[in-house]
Amino acid sequence: MRNVTHQTNPRRGADSDRPLVLVTDDDPDLRMLADMQLSPQGYDVIQAADGEECIRLAVERHPDVILLDMMMPGMDGAEVLTELAANPRTADIPVIFLSALTGTEDRVKGLERGAVDWISKPADPRELVARVGAAARTKARQEEIKLQAGADPVTRLHGREAFTKRLDQEVSRSSRSSAPFSVLLIALDNAQEVVDKHGPAVHDELMRQVADVLHTTLRVSDEIFRYSTDEFAAVLPDTEVGTAYLAAERCREEIRNVEVVGEATSVSVGVAQANTGRSTDDVIARAEIALFRARESGGGRSWRADDPRRHGLNPIALSEELTDREWDVLIHLSHRRTEHEIARRLGITRGTVRSHKARIRRKLHVSQDIRLSDFVRTNFKDLIHRLPSNTGS
């Protein structure tokens, strides 16, 4: 589970503004030496013994600079750098190669792979601190430029205006090439509850965590935006609605692993495909309607804009499809009665009760992670006071 704490910055102590450096080397003595050289100069240091650990820590802690050994067992430095560059969560982290290789060809190869600098071993302490400092300052300036351009400081995502401009580009491209693209609108179902219980700081941290999950779950070519206080938007180029729906479900399942003080996170997702001739406003409207249907149908689900169930806006409307016997089961569920009790009162088997419950879930679109009795008591409050004689009470 991904756990969200009350720290404003989970990378380091809440009272620390020191840049964070990730030192990756298979030699523990060299890692410790780099730590001893950087820590007194105002840097926090974390260590990785191999490439896989470096990638994991880079995703989890998002350091300001990575010092990376070129020659390591398993994944070498070049392979690690390729993985980091392919992940939107880590692509903007400056990487400095720290290597015993001194040849010009080796340096050129490392820089062409995307490293911002190269330091030869053994590193002069003053040179090491100076080069790390230069990389950290460059990253800080880039982040400031992003903020000035309108990026959200919590999630580092651009907002609704940037989303609309990106959609304009895709609509134009689609009209020229007839290539499809899809849009996701992702809304937190429990956002207000988080604010009420834990305050806005934890809500901010939750939004940051969800943004990270979207980055790691969607493709590199997909673009993510902060659509509103509790909502995200994503543009999926060259993607039809069926594929986009599967992507939405993957995101929704991954986000369920994000926890705030022990509470799981639920999101609803609206999915819409932009067909040739559709305007930007039309695409957004269709995605918003799909999101509305997902939330009004119980939340914690994805809904396609082309879903034919146009009547399914809320549990009351959906309940029109229930049979009389399913209503009988529903009434007993509102009183939190067990399958055994319901079977006895209705004169049916427990297996039949389970079958009725399964059909009720399908007709009301209740996900398996929600207790059916809780759903009924929340959405059909009047049933608690209504027990007709034909229910056996």
N, C-alpha and C positions, 0 to 999 in steps of 0.2 A: 504493500500500500504506500502511496505517496502521502506523507504527513505534512501538514501545514502548521507551523507554530506561530507564536505571537511575535517573533523577531521580525523587524522591518526588513532586514537583509539576512537571509539564512546562510550566506556564504561565510560570514565571520560574525564577530560579536556586534551587537546592535550599536555599540558606542564607537566602532572602529571605522575610520574613513581611509585606512591604509590599502593601497592596491594589493590585490591577491595574485601571487605568482605560483603556477603549477610547474614543478620541476620533475621531469620524467627522465630517468636513467636507470639502467639495470645494476649500476654500481651504487650500493647504499652509502659508501663513503663520499662519493662525489655529490650525491643528493644532499647529504648533511653539510658538506662544505659550502654548497650554494646557499643553503639555508643560513648558515653562519655568516655568510657574506652579505646577504640581502636583508635579513631581519633587523640588524642594527641600523640599517639605512631607511627604515620606514616602510618595509614591505611585510605582508603576511605570506607565509610559504606553506603549501601543501605538496605532498610527494606522491609520485607514482613509480612503481618498479618496472612496468612494461607498458606496451602500447594500448592494450585493452583497458587497463586501469586508467591510463591517461584519458582515453575517450570517455569512460564512465564518469570520472571526476570532472571533466570539462563540461559535460552535459549537466551534471548535478550542481556544480559550484560556480560555473561560468566565470573563470578567472580573468583577470585583466591582461595577463601575459602568460604564455606557455614557453618554458625552456625545454627543448626536446632533443634527446640524443639521436643521432642519425643511425648508429649501428647498435641494434638490440636484438636479442633472440625473439623468435616469433615475428611479430609485426615490426618492420624497421621504421625509422622516422618518416621516410617518404610515404609509406602506406598509411601511417597514422595521420599525417597531414592531409592526405586525400580523403580519409574518412571524416576528419574535422571539417574540411571545406564543403563536404556534401551535406552536412547537417545544418539547417538554418539556425539552430540554437547555438552552434559553435563556430559558424563560418566567419564571424566578425572578430574572433579572438586572434590577436597577433601572435605568431609562432616564431621563435628564435631557435635556430639549430645550434646546439652545443655539441661539437664533435671533434674527435681526434683527427679526422680527415682534413688535410690541409691543401689538397690540390685545387687548382682553379676550376677544373671540370666538376669536382664535387660541390664546390660552392655554387657554381652556376646552376647545377642540377637542383640543388636545394632551393635556391631563390626562384627558379622557374616553376617549381612545384607550388609556390605560394608563400614561402617563408618571408618574413619581413627583414630578417637579418641573420648573420652567421657569426658565431664566436668559436674560436679554436681552443681546444683543451691543451694544457691547463689554462683556465681563464684568469686574466689579471683581474683582481677584485674591483679596481676602479673602472675598468672597461666593462665588466659585467654589470655593475650598478648603473653605469651611464647608458648602456644599450637597452637594458630593461626599462629604465626610466623614460627613454625616448619612445619606446614602443607603447608604454602605458599612457604617456601624454597624448600620443597620436590617437589611441583608442578613445581617450576621454574627449578629445576634440571632435572626433567622428560622432560620438554619442550626443554631444551638445548640438552639432549641426542637425542631427535627426530630430532632436527635441524642438529646435527652432523651426524646423520644417513641418511641425505639427504632430510628431509622434507622441503617443501616450507614454508618460514617464513610468507608469506602473508595468505595463505589458511590453513596452517598446514597439508597439504596433501603431500604424497610422489609422486615422479615424474614418468616419463616414464619408467625408468629402473625398478623401483619397480613394476609398472604395468605389464611389460613384465614377470618378475619373477612370479608374481601372476598368470598370464595366463598359464605359464608353469606348475604350480601346478594343475590348473583346467583341463588343457588338459590331464595331466597324470591321474588324478582322473577320468575324463570322459572316458578315454580309458579302465580303469579297471572296472568301474561300469556301463558304458553306460548312465550315468546321463547327461542330457543336461545342458548347461549353456550359458548365453548370455552376450554380451558386448554392452555398450553404449558409443559413442563418442559424446560429447556435445560441440558445438562451439558457441561463442557469435557472433551474426551477426553484432552488432554495436560497437565492441570493439575499432577499429581504430578511429571511430568518437568520442568516449568518450575521448581517448587520445588527439586527435587534439583539442577538445573543452575545456576540463577540466584538462588535464595533467595526468601524470602517477600515482599520488597519488590517484586520484579518481578512476582510472582504477583498482588499487590494491584493493581499498575498494569494488568496484563492484565485483571483483573476489572472495573476501572473503564472500560477501553476497550471491553470487550464490553457493559457496561451502556449506554455511550453509543451504540453501534451499535444496540442494541435500541430505545433511545429514538427514534433517527432513522429506523428502519426500520418499526416498528409504528405504528399510528394514535395520534392524541392521546387518543382515548377508551380505548385499551388501557392496562392498568396492569401495571407490572413490579415484581417483588420479588426479593430475594436469598433463595433457598430454602435454600441450605446453603453450605458453604465453596466448592464448585466448581460450584454450580448456581443457575440463575435460574428464576423462574416468571412467567408472564404470564396475565392474565385478559382475554379478548377478548369483550366483550359483543356480543349480537346477531350472533353468528357461528357458522355451521354448520361441521362438521368439515372439509369439502372446502376451504372458504375459509381455515380456520385452518391446514390443511396447507400451502397455498400461501404463507401468511405465514411459517410455520416454515421453508420452503425459502428464502424471501428472506432471512430472518435468518441462516440457516446459510451461505448464499453470501456475504453481506456480512461475516460474522465471519471467513471465510477470509482476508480482506484484512488482518486484524489480525496483526501479526508481533511476536514477541518475539526480539530479537537475531537477526533473519533467519529465524526459524522460523514457518511459518504456523500458524494456530490452527484446530483442528477441534472441532466440537461435535456432539453427538447431541441430538435433540429428540423428546420424546414428546408426542403430540397427542391430546386427548380432548374430545369434546363432552358437555356435560351435558344430558341429556334430562329432560323433566318427570318428577318423582317421584324423581329421583336425589338422594341425600344428598351433603353435602360430602365426607364420608369416601370415598364411592363414587367420586366424580369424581376425587379425588386418587389413589386406588388405581388407577383405570384409566389415568390419565396416567403414573403411576410404572411400571406394567407396560409401557406403550408405550415409555417411555424405556429400560427394561431390554431390551426386544426390539431397539431401535435400537442400543444399545451392544453387545449380545451378537451382533449380526449384522455386526459389523465396525466400528461407529462411523462418524462422519462422515455421518449420514443422519437423516432424519425418519421417524417411524413412527406411523401412526394406530392408535388403540386398537381400531378396528373392522376392522383388517386381518385377513383370513381366514386368513393363513398362520400358524396357531397353532403349528406345529412349528418355525418358523424362529427358534430361540433362539440358535443358535451355528453356526459353520461345519461342525462335525462332523455335527450333525443335518441341516443343509441338504445336505450332500454325499451323502445317501442318494438324491437325485434324479439324481446324475451317472450317465452311461452308462459302460460299460467303456472305450470309446475316450476319453471325457473324462477318465477316471482315468489313462489312459496319458499324455495330454497333461499332466495335473496332475503326474505323477511327473517328467516331463522338465523342467517349469517349476521344480520344487523344486531341480533342478541348474542352474538359470539358463541353460538352453539356448535358443538363438535359434529363431525360427520356421523358418528354413532347416534347422537341425540336426534339429529335431523332425520336420519333413516328410520329411527323408531317412531318419531312423531308423524312422519308422512307415510309410513308403511311400505318403505322401499328398501333396497339393499344399499350398503355403504358404497359399493361400486357404482351404483346408479347416481348416488349423491355426487361422487367424484366426477362422473361424466357431465352432470348438470353444471358443476362448478367450472369445469373446463370450457363448456360452451358459453357460460356467462363471461368468463375471462375473454374469450374471443370476440363476443358480441360487444362488450363494453371496452375492449382494447386495454385490459389491465395486465401489465407486465408481471412476470413470475416473481420479481423481487418485492412486490407489494402484497401485503396480506389482504386477501379478498374481503375479510370481515371489516378491516380498517377502511378500505376503499368504500364499502357499502355504507358504513356509519357516517363517513365524511360527505358522501354525495347523495345519499338517500336518507336524510335524517328523519323524515316522517315515518319510515318503516318501523322505527323503534317502538312507535306507539300504535302500530297497526298489525294485529294478528287475527286475521279472519278465522272463522270456525273451521274452515276446511284444511287448516294447517295442523290440526291435531292437538292444539293447546286447550 
